[in-house]
Amino acid sequence: MEKFDTSNCGYELHKASGCLNALKDELDTLYQSVFPFNKKSTPENALLLAMETTRQWETLISLVKTANDIVEEQIDDLDIVPESGDHNDIKHA
């Protein structure tokens, strides 16, 4: 069995972090639509909120899924036991 190589791990986790930062930005943008609706519930504000939520929903899901996939892949790679069965044989950066 091949030893775990952490050389790519940092890059992958930075990608996941970027997805989470983008998710935060998207949620901040969505909040800008929610705030006026919470302040004054009008049909116009409800329509704006519904349109913004619909527009952003797939983006939000995609960012969460991508970050989750990256992190799960890194965890799975860390969980691989070397042939010797000794976790001390895992190559660390």
Secondary structure, DSSP 8 states (H G I E B T S, - for coil): -----GGGHHHHHHHHHHHHHHHHHHHHHHHHHHHHHHHS--HHHHHHHHHHHHHHHHHHHHHHHHHHHHHHHHHHHHH---TTS-GGGS---
